[in-house]
Amino acid sequence: MGRKIYIIEDNEKNLKLFVAVLKILPNIELFTETRGDTGLELIKSGNPDLIILDIQLPEKSGIDICKELRSMEKFKEIPIIAVTSFAMKGDRERIMEAGFTDYVSKPIKISEFRELVLNLLK
């Protein structure tokens, strides 16, 4: 049985990149969604080992999703990575305060992104 990674990303190109980068990892199952509201429902109905959230999503932001997940016992310890184009001074702090485990700015550095995912799945 594989480790489950849930990716919520509304940009089709970014989503395809994340899937391409992660699907080559051994024993990984990927679940994807492009909207915040349906992404949250997908996550809540599953058993993720890791969650990757874009910050700017239609219907519900990644920050709102993270805060809601962190309020539930089931998701308190699950690693959640924020992936965002917000890279201005103060953005990282604001995002991390929402309860994210780590933060990756776009465009992602593929090897660093993959290494972060592997480390969080240990």
C-alpha positions, 0 to 999 in steps of 0.5 A, spaced: 500 500 500 502 506 497 503 513 501 497 517 499 499 524 497 493 529 496 495 535 491 490 541 491 492 546 485 488 550 480 493 551 475 493 545 470 501 546 468 503 546 475 498 540 477 501 536 471 508 538 474 507 536 481 504 529 478 510 528 474 515 529 479 512 525 484 509 519 481 516 516 480 517 516 487 516 508 489 509 506 493 506 513 492 498 514 490 496 521 488 490 524 489 488 531 485 483 536 485 483 543 482 478 547 487 479 549 494 472 547 496 472 540 493 479 539 495 478 540 502 472 534 501 477 530 498 482 530 503 477 530 509 474 523 506 481 520 505 487 518 509 493 523 506 500 522 509 502 528 505 498 534 503 500 539 498 496 546 497 496 551 493 494 558 496 490 561 491 485 556 489 478 558 487 472 557 492 476 556 498 484 558 499 489 554 501 490 558 508 483 557 509 483 549 508 490 548 512 486 552 518 480 548 517 484 541 517 489 543 523 482 544 527 481 537 526 484 531 530 485 527 524 489 532 521 493 535 526 500 531 525 499 530 517 505 534 513 502 540 509 506 544 504 504 550 501 506 552 494 505 559 492 507 564 488 507 569 494 514 570 495 514 577 498 517 579 505 512 577 510 508 572 506 512 566 508 510 568 515 503 569 514 502 562 510 506 558 516 502 561 521 496 558 518 499 551 520 503 549 514 509 544 515 513 547 510 513 552 504 515 552 497 515 558 492 513 557 485 516 556 480 519 550 484 526 547 484 524 540 482 530 536 486 528 540 492 521 539 492 522 532 491 527 532 497 522 535 501 516 531 500 521 525 501 523 528 508 516 529 510 514 522 508 519 519 513 
